[in-house]
Amino acid sequence: NAGVTQTPKFRILKIGQSMTLQCTQDMNHNYMYWYRQDPGMGLKLIYYSVGAGITDKGEVPNGYNVSRSTTEDFPLRLELAAPSQTSVYFCASSSTSGPLAPQYFGPGTRLLVL
Amino acid sequence: AQKVTQAQTEISVVEKEDVTLDCVYETRDTTYYLFWYKQPPSGELVFLIRRNSFDEQNEISGRYSWNFQKSTSSFNFTITASQVVDSAVYFCALSGPISRDDKIIFGKGTRLHILP
């Protein structure tokens, strides 16, 4: 199993540009999450999904959109990039919700918005 | 409200020394779960341990040990005989009861440097 994979690893965007961060997991996990990690800060939840076709907002959803058309994929879209979205983005998945199932994280996507 | 505080932003120790990473949490729940994750320089987060609020027994796994004390709302992590490969950012995290379908709240992390 590859686990959780994310692409790209690094991207530079200009203000106002849009892009999609890809996330794929091959563990057949129902639950998937997107976090952002700002320098010196902990992880903050952007969006999460409890299964294909179902998504919900996390702590910091503004400026982002997600979709979950399949169990494997959970892309994160930035429509109008802003400097405040410069961060490292982590995708994660878990087999169930809540604390009984640890979350498995992807390697992260480093995004710089100039 | 739930909160996780890792007061130590950055720690440097010489290899083979023991080091303890502090984690203090706040929650109104009687049932909750605590976690530690490791983030090595490669960036990927690695799950280390999960403890539930009813189990205060300390846990040891090789050179790693965890001290959970409800009386002080702390869940500290100790690395014994540290090695350079232990250099990473370590996150403490908190989650509420299963029934509430809670998300995990992460602390800001402690960056640990193990010097050769």
Chai-1 contact restraints between the chains, C-beta under 6 A:
chainA,res_idxA,chainB,res_idxB,connection_type,confidence,min_distance_angstrom,max_distance_angstrom,comment,restraint_id
A,M41,B,K108,contact,1.0,0.0,6.0,A-B,restraint_1
A,G42,B,F106,contact,1.0,0.0,6.0,A-B,restraint_2
A,G42,B,G107,contact,1.0,0.0,6.0,A-B,restraint_3
A,G42,B,K108,contact,1.0,0.0,6.0,A-B,restraint_4
A,G42,B,G109,contact,1.0,0.0,6.0,A-B,restraint_5
A,L43,B,F106,contact,1.0,0.0,6.0,A-B,restraint_6
A,L45,B,K103,contact,1.0,0.0,6.0,A-B,restraint_7
A,S97,B,D101,contact,1.0,0.0,6.0,A-B,restraint_8
A,G98,B,I98,contact,1.0,0.0,6.0,A-B,restraint_9
A,G98,B,D101,contact,1.0,0.0,6.0,A-B,restraint_10
A,P99,B,Y33,contact,1.0,0.0,6.0,A-B,restraint_11
A,P99,B,S95,contact,1.0,0.0,6.0,A-B,restraint_12
A,P102,B,F47,contact,1.0,0.0,6.0,A-B,restraint_13
A,F105,B,E44,contact,1.0,0.0,6.0,A-B,restraint_14
A,F105,B,L45,contact,1.0,0.0,6.0,A-B,restraint_15
A,P107,B,G43,contact,1.0,0.0,6.0,A-B,restraint_16
A,P107,B,E44,contact,1.0,0.0,6.0,A-B,restraint_17
A,G108,B,G43,contact,1.0,0.0,6.0,A-B,restraint_18
